[in-house]
Amino acid sequence: MILQLALSLIMPILLCIAFCYWLCETFALGSWIYIPGILFGLGGSVMSGYKFYLSAMKLGNQYKRFFRNKKKSSDAQDDQKKTISFNDHI
């Protein structure tokens, strides 16, 4: 997961720089084109990092809710009278 995050942060910058290099070689635009290319690449990296942050926070909240509900349900089961029945598989 760390390698995927690293690649998703670095690839937009590298792709934009490669595209700027191609523009400079093909159309002879000049080296000024690297400045907006790097800025667009940084913007793409920031968006990838932000989406990763949002997904990590969502996953963390799901784990918190799961363990909180599991603890509450186990406390409630301890309070109830435990009976053994045919359909009770837990």
Sequence and secondary structure as in RCSB ss.txt:
>XXXX:A:sequence
MILQLALSLIMPILLCIAFCYWLCETFALGSWIYIPGILFGLGGSVMSGYKFYLSAMKLGNQYKRFFRNKKKSSD
AQDDQKKTISFNDHI
>XXXX:A:secstr
 HHHHHHHHHHHHHHHHHHHHHHHHHH   GGGHHHHHHHHHHHHHHHHHHHHHHHHHHHHHHHHHHHHHHHHHH
HHHHS     TT   
